């Protein structure tokens, strides 16, 4: 009697959950400053950065970047040094 083990074709892959970097509205940074920070740190175009700033102002928050937690953590640290309020969800 031959024993041939059966292997599953599916591999156990660890799924990396996508997170969002959220810019929160504040009362002390003006539009131009926020736009400059988003262009400099997040490599957004000036138009994207302006739209993000306007959405944040009127809605209170805006998703400015998606990715893994570690990718977003570095961006959050950099933008926090510039005085912006952010969170990772």
C-alpha positions, 0 to 999 in steps of 0.5 A: 500500500503506497501512501501519497500525501495530499497537498493543498494548492492553497498556500496560507498567505497572511493578508495585509489589511489596508489602512487609511491615513485620515487628515483631521480638521483643525482651527490653527493651520490655514489652507495654503499651509496644509496644501504645501504639507500634503504636496511635500510629504505625500507627493500629492499634486497641488490640485489633490492637496487643495481638494483634500484640504477643502474636504477636511474643512467642510466634512471634518476629515479626509482620507489622504492615503491608503496602505499598510500600517507601517507605510502610513505610520511614517507619513503620519509622523512626518505630517505630525511634525508639521503640525497637522492632526492625523489618525490611522483607521 
